[in-house]
Amino acid sequence: MIHLTRLIVLLIILIIFNSTIYAQQNTDSIRVVNEAIKMIDFSNPEFKSAFVPNMDNKTIADMGFEQPNTSAVLKFKKRDGIQIHGQKYQYDSNKKVLLLHGTLANSYTYNKMAGLLREATQAKVIAVDFG
């Protein structure tokens, strides 16, 4: 009898819990649709002038766009025939460092880091582009 009572209480809790979650999701869905409809009804924005940041040379350099190190363009084909590009930062050494970037970068933005790595490790540095 105790097990049956526990089972009934558990079922009641689950029913209430599921009803609460469904009601909340339903309410959230309705709210999202209403907000989307309001956004569709917005008038077109008016832009007076484009925002152009005033960046000094140090800011530009800190962003990695400065190209202080000399590199050679590197091209080779993978086994599947796809051509890979990159930059090679030469150093007279048998050691090599391979720089692989993430989604929002490319070998161009690794110029400063590649030069610093080349000097610190005394190795040839190769920055590869996959895209």
Summary of the structure (lengths in Angstrom):
residues: 131
radius of gyration: 29.4
end to end distance: 67.0
largest distance: 84.7
contacts: 271
relative contact order: 0.12
helix: 46%
strand: 18%
